[in-house]
Amino acid sequence: MNTLLIIVIALIVFFALLGFKRGLFPSWMVRFPVISGINRILGLLMGILETFLLVWIFFAVIYHNQSTGFAENMMPMIEKSAFLSFLYHHNLIILFLSLFF
């Protein structure tokens, strides 16, 4: 049940980010140099945020299915990388879900 909830939340977040990325500024405004630069920086930040969310969702699925063979195979690989281990242990999605469930 928790895995299904995580997948539903992931789809909602993904489509919300997709909708946000599609049109922060109208196309005629992007022609101005300052707005174009702001648009590129915000696009970069949204891309980074989207990547973190997708990784955290993937880690949340692994966290809630720890007894499966897939999760047991993934955990040593995650623990090998300091960056991925940090992301796994500081997962905001798991923290958010643990507050409510």
C-alpha positions in Angstrom: 0.0 0.0 0.0 2.8 2.4 0.8 4.5 1.7 -2.5 1.3 2.5 -4.4 1.0 5.8 -2.4 4.6 6.7 -3.3 4.0 6.0 -7.0 0.8 8.1 -7.0 2.7 11.0 -5.3 5.5 10.6 -7.7 3.2 10.9 -10.7 1.4 14.0 -9.2 4.8 15.7 -8.6 6.1 14.7 -12.0 3.1 16.1 -13.9 3.1 19.3 -11.7 6.8 19.9 -12.5 6.1 19.2 -16.2 3.3 21.7 -16.2 5.5 24.3 -14.4 8.4 23.8 -16.8 6.2 24.3 -19.9 5.3 27.9 -19.4 6.8 30.2 -16.7 7.3 32.9 -19.3 5.4 33.4 -22.5 7.4 32.8 -25.7 7.4 36.5 -26.6 9.0 37.5 -23.3 11.8 35.0 -23.6 13.3 37.1 -26.4 14.5 39.7 -23.9 18.0 39.0 -22.8 17.4 39.4 -19.0 14.2 37.3 -19.1 16.0 34.7 -21.2 18.8 34.4 -18.7 16.3 34.2 -15.8 14.4 31.5 -17.7 17.5 29.5 -18.3 18.6 29.7 -14.6 15.1 28.7 -13.5 15.1 25.9 -16.0 18.4 24.6 -14.6 17.0 24.8 -11.0 13.8 23.0 -12.0 15.9 20.3 -13.7 18.0 19.8 -10.6 14.9 19.7 -8.4 13.2 17.2 -10.7 16.2 15.0 -10.7 16.4 15.0 -6.9 12.7 14.2 -6.6 13.0 11.3 -9.0 16.0 9.9 -7.2 14.2 10.3 -3.8 11.1 8.6 -5.2 13.2 5.7 -6.4 14.9 5.5 -3.0 11.5 5.6 -1.2 10.4 2.7 -3.3 13.6 0.8 -2.4 13.1 1.8 1.3 9.5 0.4 1.4 10.5 -2.8 -0.4 13.7 -3.7 1.4 13.0 -7.4 1.6 12.9 -7.8 -2.2 15.8 -9.0 -4.2 16.0 -5.8 -6.2 16.3 -3.6 -3.1 18.8 -6.0 -1.5 20.9 -5.8 -4.7 20.6 -2.0 -4.9 21.6 -1.1 -1.3 25.3 -2.1 -1.5 25.6 0.0 -4.7 23.9 3.0 -3.0 26.0 2.6 0.2 29.2 2.5 -2.0 28.6 6.1 -3.2 29.0 8.8 -0.6 26.6 11.1 -2.6 23.9 8.5 -3.1 24.2 7.3 0.5 23.7 10.9 1.7 20.6 11.3 -0.6 19.2 7.9 0.7 19.7 8.8 4.3 18.3 12.4 3.9 15.3 11.5 1.8 12.7 14.3 2.1 9.9 12.1 0.7 10.4 9.4 3.3 10.6 12.1 6.0 7.3 13.6 4.7 5.6 10.3 4.5 6.7 9.3 8.0 5.2 12.5 9.4 1.7 11.5 8.1 1.7 7.7 8.1 
